[in-house]
Amino acid sequence: MKTLIQPNKYCIRTLGKQTREDGIQYRLSRFVISEGDLMYNALTGEVLEDAGEDSQIARWFRVPENMDETVLAYSIRQKWLQNARGPGGNVKNRYILFLTTVCNAHCGYCYENGTRSMTMTEQTAADVAEYILSHSDHNGDVRIRWFGGEPLVNIKAIDVISGRLNADGFKYSSEMFSNGDLLHMVTDEQIRAWHLLEVQFTIDDVGAEYDRIKGLPAGAFDRICNSIDRMAALGIRVHIRIHYHPGKGTEAPLRVAKQFCGMRGVSPYCVMLYADAGEEDYDGLLTVQKYIHSHGGQRIGLPDLRFRMSCMADNRRVACITTDGHLSPCEHHPYGENYGSIYGKGYDQAVLKRWAAKGRNYCKGCVLYPSCGRAALCPVEGKCTEAEINYKVQRIRFVLREAK
């Protein structure tokens, strides 16, 4: 037997080694995915090669016939959360700042379509900076995300917040989700003052088709290419989010991947745009992801085990701050139910508890349950379709073949 990928340390420390008991029938765990003589355990994250039955039992690849593995996985997650600092904690290390709901682009798929136009004032930005200073542990591990709408519509707010933090000698880094079309308005000195380490641009196609999809003036694709070159030259990591549009095939996402894969400092990745995609769409998505994987972009890996915080809705060290200073449990739900304000002292624990809940009965039969962190109230990620689950299993099988 050979261990190709080590198990999750927390999980295996919690479980210990399983001991074979006389008179007990053992079966392959439903969390195990096999590819030839390789086996992956979605509960522990371990990958074994040529494992005998005793080794499989000891390492939870085989379990007693009557065991409910969902209960086992759930109990591990709960033990972690009991010891974690969860939503509503006073010490933060990650801030997602909604500077505006306004955007200069007009993407038809934007989740903010229909949202009322709101922009953070300079006074609110100054108050946000004070909140960050008073709620961080000042250990240099703080990350700020400039978010929107299009954050560069409100450059002044970024300057106000970063200026106050810098004046205090506060150590932080930042990232930005932007369409990049307004970056020509920002100086290199401002970018350095923002402590910008990473930017993400969304690109659906190349050339004039990019301009059309974004609803931007002609030449927008050339401008985004110039911005990518500029960011890379400044040592800022560029992530390019490529959308796979269901029913549209692989041509457009592959055009984007081929243009940007292999560029120094640039990391493309591809995701499905809508949740109603079918088997053919997910096959196409995997084709694009394999191309990116093999040409220097984001690599395909095994799923993260979600025993810990799975998203900002149950991570007590994340603060999503809206344009008017409210605290949202999720960046995808900023102007719905809030749990507090930067101006208040307490948090609504009932709201936080609802958003942290993971209970979903239809997940009980899923092979990928341990790596699924979908919250019950998540407005973006609903119930997985069979096509999506099959796609994720095929990704795992691909990783197993590459591991040999």
C-alpha positions in Angstrom: 0.0 0.0 0.0 1.1 3.5 -0.8 -0.3 6.9 0.5 -0.3 9.3 -2.4 -2.0 12.2 -0.6 -2.0 12.5 3.1 -5.3 12.8 5.0 -6.6 16.0 6.6 -4.8 16.3 9.9 -7.7 17.6 11.9 -10.1 14.9 10.6 -7.8 12.0 11.2 -6.8 13.4 14.6 -10.5 13.5 15.5 -11.4 10.1 14.1 -8.2 8.2 15.0 -7.6 4.8 13.4 -10.6 2.5 13.0 -10.2 -0.9 14.6 -11.7 -4.0 13.0 -14.2 -5.6 15.3 -15.1 -9.3 15.2 -18.5 -10.2 13.9 -18.9 -6.8 12.1 -19.4 -6.7 8.3 -17.6 -3.9 6.6 -18.4 -2.2 3.3 -16.8 0.4 1.1 -17.6 3.9 2.4 -20.0 5.9 0.2 -17.4 8.7 0.4 -14.9 6.7 -1.5 -14.2 7.3 -5.2 -12.0 4.8 -7.0 -10.0 5.1 -10.2 -8.2 1.8 -11.0 -6.1 0.9 -8.0 -6.4 4.4 -6.5 -8.9 5.3 -3.9 -9.9 8.8 -2.7 -11.8 9.3 0.6 -13.9 12.4 0.5 -14.2 12.3 4.3 -10.5 12.4 5.1 -9.0 13.7 1.8 -6.6 10.7 1.7 -5.6 8.9 -1.5 -4.3 5.3 -1.3 -2.8 3.0 -3.9 -3.1 -0.8 -3.7 -4.7 -0.7 -0.2 -5.7 -4.0 1.4 -8.9 -4.4 3.4 -7.3 -4.0 6.8 -5.7 -0.7 5.7 -9.0 0.4 4.2 -10.7 -0.3 7.5 -8.1 1.4 9.6 -8.2 4.5 7.5 -12.0 4.8 7.1 -12.2 3.7 3.5 -14.4 0.8 4.8 -16.9 1.3 7.5 -19.4 -1.0 9.4 -22.4 -2.1 7.3 -24.9 -0.1 9.4 -22.9 3.1 9.8 -24.4 6.5 8.7 -21.4 8.3 7.3 -23.3 11.5 7.0 -23.7 11.6 10.8 -20.0 10.9 11.1 -19.0 13.8 8.8 -21.5 16.1 10.4 -20.1 15.4 13.9 -16.6 16.2 12.8 -17.8 19.5 11.4 -19.6 20.4 14.6 -16.6 19.6 16.8 -14.6 22.0 14.7 -17.2 24.7 14.9 -17.5 24.4 18.6 -13.9 25.3 19.0 -13.8 28.0 16.3 -14.4 31.7 16.5 -17.7 31.9 14.6 -19.9 34.7 13.2 -20.2 37.7 15.5 -16.7 37.5 16.8 -15.2 40.9 17.6 -11.8 40.2 16.0 -11.7 40.2 12.2 -9.0 39.5 9.7 -10.9 39.8 6.4 -13.1 42.6 5.2 -15.3 42.7 2.1 -16.2 46.3 1.4 -19.1 47.2 -0.9 -18.0 50.6 -2.1 -20.9 51.0 -4.5 -23.6 49.2 -6.3 -23.0 51.2 -9.5 -21.1 49.8 -12.4 -19.9 51.2 -15.7 -20.4 47.8 -17.4 -23.8 46.3 -18.2 -23.3 42.5 -18.0 -26.7 40.8 -18.4 -25.9 38.2 -15.9 -24.8 40.5 -13.0 -26.5 39.5 -9.7 -26.8 43.2 -8.8 -29.2 43.9 -11.7 -32.2 45.6 -10.1 -30.3 46.7 -7.0 -30.8 50.3 -6.0 -27.9 52.6 -6.9 -25.9 53.3 -3.7 -22.4 54.6 -3.2 -20.4 54.8 0.0 -19.9 58.4 1.2 -16.5 59.7 2.3 -17.8 59.9 5.9 -18.9 56.2 5.9 -15.6 55.3 4.3 -13.8 57.0 7.2 -16.1 55.2 9.7 -15.3 51.9 8.0 -11.6 52.6 8.4 -12.1 53.2 12.2 -14.1 49.9 12.4 -11.3 48.0 10.8 -8.7 49.6 13.2 -10.9 48.7 16.2 -11.8 45.2 15.2 -8.5 43.8 13.9 -5.7 42.1 15.9 -3.0 44.2 14.1 -0.9 41.1 13.3 -0.4 42.0 9.7 -2.7 39.2 8.5 -5.6 41.4 7.5 -7.0 41.3 4.0 -9.4 43.8 2.5 -11.4 43.2 -0.7 -12.6 46.2 -2.7 -15.9 45.2 -4.1 -19.0 46.6 -5.8 -20.7 47.1 -8.2 -17.5 48.3 -9.8 -15.3 49.5 -7.0 -13.3 51.9 -9.2 -16.5 53.9 -9.6 -15.7 55.0 -6.0 -12.0 55.5 -6.0 -12.3 58.2 -3.4 -13.6 55.7 -0.8 -10.6 53.4 -1.4 -8.3 56.4 -0.9 -10.0 57.5 2.3 -10.0 54.0 3.9 -6.4 53.1 2.8 -5.2 56.7 3.8 -6.5 56.3 7.3 -5.1 52.8 7.8 -1.7 53.9 6.4 -1.6 56.9 8.7 -2.0 54.6 11.6 0.8 52.3 10.4 -1.8 49.5 10.1 -0.5 46.4 8.3 -2.8 44.9 5.6 -3.0 43.7 2.0 -5.9 44.1 -0.4 -7.5 42.6 -3.4 -10.0 43.9 -5.9 -12.8 42.4 -8.0 -13.1 44.8 -11.0 -13.9 44.9 -14.7 -10.7 46.9 -15.1 -12.1 49.4 -17.5 -11.4 52.3 -15.2 -7.9 51.4 -14.1 -6.4 54.0 -16.3 -7.7 56.5 -13.9 -5.6 55.1 -11.0 -2.0 56.0 -10.6 0.7 53.5 -9.6 1.2 55.5 -6.4 -2.5 54.9 -5.5 -2.2 51.2 -6.2 0.8 50.9 -3.9 -1.0 52.9 -1.2 -3.9 50.4 -1.4 -1.4 47.6 -0.7 -3.0 45.8 -3.7 -1.7 42.2 -4.1 -4.4 40.6 -6.3 -7.1 41.7 -8.8 -9.8 39.6 -10.5 -11.2 40.4 -13.9 -14.2 38.6 -15.5 -13.7 37.9 -19.2 -16.4 36.0 -21.2 -14.8 36.3 -24.7 -12.2 38.2 -26.6 -12.2 41.3 -28.9 -15.4 43.0 -29.9 -17.5 40.2 -28.4 -16.1 41.0 -25.0 -17.1 44.6 -25.5 -20.6 43.6 -26.4 -21.1 41.2 -23.5 -19.8 43.8 -21.0 -21.8 46.6 -22.6 -18.7 48.8 -22.6 -17.5 51.3 -25.3 -15.5 49.9 -28.2 -11.9 49.1 -27.3 -12.8 47.7 -23.9 -11.0 44.4 -24.5 -7.8 46.3 -25.5 -8.1 48.3 -22.3 -8.5 45.2 -20.1 -5.5 43.6 -21.8 -3.4 46.8 -21.1 -4.6 46.7 -17.5 -3.6 43.0 -17.1 -0.1 43.8 -18.5 0.2 46.8 -16.2 -0.9 44.9 -13.1 1.5 42.0 -13.9 4.3 44.6 -14.3 3.6 46.0 -10.9 3.9 42.5 -9.4 0.1 42.2 -8.7 -1.4 38.8 -9.3 -4.1 38.8 -11.9 -6.9 36.2 -11.7 -9.1 35.9 -14.8 -12.5 34.5 -14.1 -13.8 32.9 -17.4 -17.5 32.2 -17.5 -18.9 29.1 -19.2 -22.3 30.0 -20.6 -24.6 26.9 -20.7 -25.6 26.0 -24.2 -22.9 28.1 -25.8 -20.1 25.5 -26.0 -16.4 25.7 -25.4 -15.3 28.1 -28.1 -15.5 31.4 -26.2 -14.0 30.2 -22.9 -11.2 28.4 -24.8 -10.5 31.6 -26.7 -10.0 33.4 -23.5 -8.0 30.6 -21.9 -5.7 30.5 -25.0 -5.1 34.2 -24.9 -4.1 34.4 -21.2 -2.7 31.0 -20.2 1.0 31.0 -19.7 1.2 34.8 -19.1 3.5 35.6 -16.1 1.5 36.7 -13.1 -1.8 35.7 -14.7 -4.0 32.9 -13.4 -7.1 32.1 -15.5 -9.9 29.8 -14.2 -13.3 28.8 -15.6 -16.6 28.4 -13.8 -20.2 27.6 -14.8 -22.3 30.8 -15.0 -25.7 29.4 -14.3 -27.0 26.6 -12.1 -29.3 25.0 -14.7 -26.4 23.5 -16.8 -26.7 20.0 -18.1 -24.3 17.1 -18.6 -23.0 18.4 -21.9 -22.3 21.8 -20.4 -20.3 20.3 -17.5 -18.4 18.1 -19.9 -17.5 21.3 -21.8 -16.5 23.1 -18.6 -14.2 20.3 -17.6 -12.6 20.4 -21.1 -11.8 24.1 -20.6 -10.5 23.5 -17.1 -8.2 20.7 -18.3 -6.8 23.0 -21.0 -6.1 25.7 -18.3 -4.6 23.1 -16.0 -2.2 21.9 -18.6 -1.2 25.3 -19.9 -0.1 27.1 -16.7 -3.4 28.4 -15.3 -5.3 27.3 -12.2 -4.7 23.6 -11.5 -7.4 21.1 -10.9 -7.1 19.7 -7.4 -9.1 17.7 -4.9 -11.9 19.5 -3.1 -11.3 21.3 0.1 -12.6 19.6 3.1 -15.2 21.8 4.7 -15.0 20.9 8.4 -14.0 24.4 9.2 -15.6 27.7 8.1 -17.0 27.0 4.6 -17.9 30.5 3.6 -18.2 34.0 5.0 -21.7 33.2 6.4 -20.2 31.0 9.1 -16.7 32.6 9.4 -16.6 34.9 12.4 -13.5 36.6 11.2 -15.1 38.0 8.0 -17.0 41.2 7.9 -19.0 42.1 4.8 -19.7 45.9 5.0 -22.3 47.5 2.8 -22.3 51.0 1.3 -24.2 52.4 4.3 -22.1 50.5 7.0 -24.4 47.6 7.6 -22.9 44.1 8.2 -24.1 41.4 5.9 -23.6 37.6 6.5 -22.7 37.0 2.8 -21.2 39.0 -0.1 -23.9 37.5 -2.4 -26.7 38.9 -0.1 -25.4 42.3 1.0 -28.7 44.2 0.9 -31.0 41.7 2.4 -30.9 40.5 6.0 -28.1 42.1 8.0 -26.8 41.1 11.4 -25.5 44.5 12.6 -23.8 47.7 11.8 -20.3 49.3 12.1 -22.0 51.8 14.3 -23.5 49.3 16.8 -21.9 47.3 19.6 -23.8 44.0 19.3 -24.7 41.5 16.6 -28.0 39.7 15.9 -27.0 36.2 16.8 -30.3 34.7 15.5 -29.5 36.0 12.0 -26.0 34.6 12.2 -27.2 31.2 13.4 -29.7 31.0 10.5 -27.0 31.8 7.9 -24.4 29.4 9.4 -26.9 26.5 9.3 -25.9 23.6 6.9 -28.9 21.3 7.3 -30.0 20.0 4.0 -31.8 16.6 4.0 -31.2 16.0 0.3 -27.4 16.0 0.9 -27.4 12.8 2.9 -26.8 10.6 -0.1 -24.1 12.6 -1.8 -20.6 11.2 -2.2 -19.2 14.7 -1.8 -21.0 15.7 1.4 -17.8 16.2 3.5 -16.4 18.7 0.9 -19.7 20.6 0.6 -20.1 23.8 2.6 -23.3 25.1 1.1 -25.3 27.0 3.7 -29.0 26.3 3.9 -29.9 30.0 3.2 -27.3 30.5 0.4 -29.0 32.7 -2.3 -26.4 31.7 -4.9 -25.7 28.0 -4.5 -28.8 26.0 -4.3 -29.3 22.3 -4.5 -26.7 20.5 -6.5 -27.9 18.8 -9.7 -26.9 15.3 -10.7 -25.0 16.8 -13.6 -23.0 19.0 -11.3 -22.2 16.2 -8.9 -21.1 13.9 -11.7 -18.8 16.7 -13.0 -17.2 17.1 -9.6 -16.6 13.3 -9.4 -15.0 13.4 -12.9 -12.7 16.2 -11.7 -11.6 13.9 -8.8 -11.0 11.0 -11.1 -8.9 13.2 -13.3 -6.8 14.2 -10.3 -6.4 10.5 -9.3 -5.1 9.7 -12.8 -2.6 12.5 -12.6 -1.5 11.4 -9.1 0.1 8.2 -10.4 
